[in-house]
Amino acid sequence: MRRFRSVAVAATVAALTATSLAACGGDGDDSGANVLKLWHYESANSAMGIAWDRAIEIFKDEHPGVEVRFERKAFEQIQQNAGMIINSAEGPDIMEYNKGNATAGLLSSQGLLTDLTAEATERGWDKALSPSLQTTAKYDNGVMGSGNWYGVPNYGEYVMVYYNKELFTEHGVTVPTTLAEMTAAMDTFVAKGVTPLGMSGAEYPAGQLFYQLALSRADRTFVNDYQLYANPVDFKADPLRYGAQTFAEWVGKGYIAKDSASLKAEDMGTSFISGKVPMIVSGSWWYGRFKSEISYDWDSFLFPGNTMHAGSSGNLWVVPETSKAKNLAYDFIDITMRPEIQALIGNNGGVPVAGDPAAISDEKDRKLIENFNTISGQDGLAFYPDWPVPGYYDVLVSGFQGLINQSRSPEQVLDAIAKPYQDGVAEITRD
Amino acid sequence: MAVPDTVAARPGATPSPPTGRTPRRPRRPDAGYWLYLLPGAALFLLVIGGPLVYTGYLSLTKWSGVGDPSFIGLDNYRTLLTDDVFWTSFTNTIAMIVAMVVLPTLIGLVLAAVLFDTIGRRFRPRTAAALRAAFYLPQVLPVVVAGIVWGWILRPDGALNGLLDAIGLGTLSHDWLGDPDTALPMVMAVMIWVQLGYPVVVFMAALERVNPELYEAAEIDGAGWWRRFRAITLPQIRPETFVVGLTCTIAAMKVFGPIYALTRGGPENATNVPSYFAYFTFFKRLNVGYGSAISMVLTLIIVVVAVLFIRAQNRAERRDGGI
């Protein structure tokens, strides 16, 4: 028994010592580091996955003697455990992480992410990214939009209208350039018994359509009020009132199927891929997949009449404060910003943040990037409707399911989504 | 299963010879026995006791999951009292108890009795066993898989609507899981399908130990199936009924997987339940303190229900023992 006790005490002391030593990790000079632990959650065949595989190769060539320990993680795995992961000595030296107040903002406010401001200036990342792209990179006490750099995005995304060219031709519909033309086009489809707009009420597309409609009446001031809490937002006034009322009107007129409340985004995507619906309003993340899976003639256009569009930078490269190879991590980020890697993203159906359209060989890909550059250039990235407060995504889903089902009026939905927003903002801005 | 109150003397125990002295109080169990309890106790503390105490502490804090929790006393519990979603989730728990306990137990009782008393006698026992296995099959499927499959069936373009179209009832087609009026009844129907096999198997096993002479005697006396079911089957398998009732009630109160797979608590919170609400609050809203408070209330209610069940079972057994 005594021997058992001695062993237990020794094991406990050893464990505590190891923990204490590990807790010291990340301090001091890391210029001699010869390992870079890198985690991200992009699939191997996605535009970003392909580009970052190449970036890792370049990094290895330029850093002989440095071992890159890459681990591909699941999005949810990082989303739910990032705080614990990077607060431990077992975390990576550089990691892809979700942009926004509830994620990168939260960790930055707890001192868990490295301040990258000096590197961003020195290496020119601040010049490569437009102001609206920098919004997600900077956080001030956890709130995005200003303050220090805690992450670097190197791809972008935005919401657009995808359309089936063959169905447009078949029904004599031309590509709309204003919202009025868009409704006229949808009226044509409805008159011929075709539901014009694919939808999924159980996930993000409904909220994004509502936001696109609201943005048709919005400007940067509204976006800053709504997303960055610059001023209180009145949900009973335009643009949000217009967004909810128009959404309900579109359901009533049959532009959106009334039985789409339980559908997932995947259902909407596959419905478009199979040619069942003429249009969907969704993000550039579908682009690569549509290119490879759609057999008919399709294209995209920006949501007609809008100067503001749902969209943002992609997720961020962050460097945990516990990283033992910070300088190597900065080198890696720098490589991903190079024209070669940016072009690789663009040529595989992604949206590079510092991409030169001339370097993109495919016409469709070039148009995707040109549209993004147009939006980004006019400061038109308005982020996403669920960003302002944690858990708001499900609030919006629930609200717009009510509109699709026609079980709730636009006013009731606006009330239902206003309170969690106001409570959440009060919570975030209280500290 | 039932333990009689009057426990017989241990086999081999012999009465102590009279000593003429005042009888000593029964000896406390040997201290050595405690050693055998240690692994279980340590595991309990590690897996249940510790996390429970920590969750209780977190429920008194405001915490986003990183940094230090700040102590706010009973604020989370006060907020819970006026939280409509919390009350909706508990109202839905009653529906889950109906779907996972009441109906499967009632239907399971009748099915087990029919399989045992009628099918098992008139056909080969193998027929009853095959049917029993068929009823039990949904229990073998991972619940998330069952949820996804039922999600396909109930989609707007799913098999159920396809079937309705095929038999000329296309006007009844519906977005079954997307409409707040039909989502909860559909989830309940799926849960009845999932749960039914469990009571059937338990009750059939219970019926195996019932003395067949009781049934034969009852039949000779002219008792019909219903009379035999009420007078013999029900009283004989009462202990198993309590076990099924208790375990299924606990399962219904903490149901999570099917809700996650089928509806994520929607539409419009129509199928939200406390476990999903706690998960959502904890991981999605990053309100760890509030999520912990929901979990603590749920745990407390489950413990109270479990104690009430066990007491009722003990009372019934005492009553039976006294007959």
Interface residues (C-beta under 8 A of the other chain):
Chain A: Q80 G83 N87 A102 L106 L107 S109 Q110 L112 G201 A202 A257 K258 D259 S260 A261 S262 L263 D267 P390 G391 Y393 D394 V397 S398 G399 Q401 G402 I404 N405 S407 R408
Chain B: S64 G65 V66 G67 L154 R155 P156 S173 H174 D175 W176 L177 G178 D179 P180 D181 A183 T263 R264 G265 G266 P267 E268 N269 F280 T281 F283 K284 R285 L286 N287
